[in-house]
Amino acid sequence: MFKNTYLKKCVVFLLILYICFTYSISAHEGHSHEAVITIGKKTLIHLQSILSTYQEVYTHLVKKDLNGITDLAQKLSDAARQAAQTEPDGAGRHMMQHVLAGAESLKRAKSTKESQEAFASISDALLPFFKSWPNQLKLNELKMCQCKNDGHCWLQPQNCSSACPYSADQAKICSDIEEIKQ
């Protein structure tokens, strides 16, 4: 009788432990101390919105079209703010706060260069998550690219040919782009 009750308690404990740990998605932040970024299910919904809007901003920057970027930056800002509010203190909230700061900079940007710098800061906030969890790239149908000329990285749809959002002008298209394989 004792062994059976003890066994049941162990199984229940392990089941509860498993459920608690599968509630979130983890990734390494990429800093030297390798903090773990844990993103809850509620934040994952906001991340999807961030990624969708991020891709729209990417398309505008590739075309050097700043029309509508302020509205997109507001959408990014709203999603990142909500994500930061749903996350408890920790690396997940920290990442979303950086995305929020980049989105706020993007809203204030007055030139292509300022927009590109704000976009780079958003990319820098998101990339460590995807570098550590390449399966998330596949799930979100994204690829990670890098311009060898200036070193900038970004995310873009898998089904699109690589185009650098950081090129100085449309006449000069960055041709030295590599997909970062994980």
Buried (B, 14 or more C-beta within 10 A) or exposed (E): EEEEEEEEEEEEEEEEEEEEEEEBBBBBBBEEEEBEBBBBEEBBBBBEBBBBBBBBBBBBBBEBEBEEBEEBBBBBBBBBBBBBEBBEEBBBBBBBBBBBBBBBBBBEBEEBEBBBBBBBBBBBBBBBBBBBBBEBBEEBEBBBBBBEBBEBBBBBEEEEEBBBBBBBEEEEEBEEBEEBEB
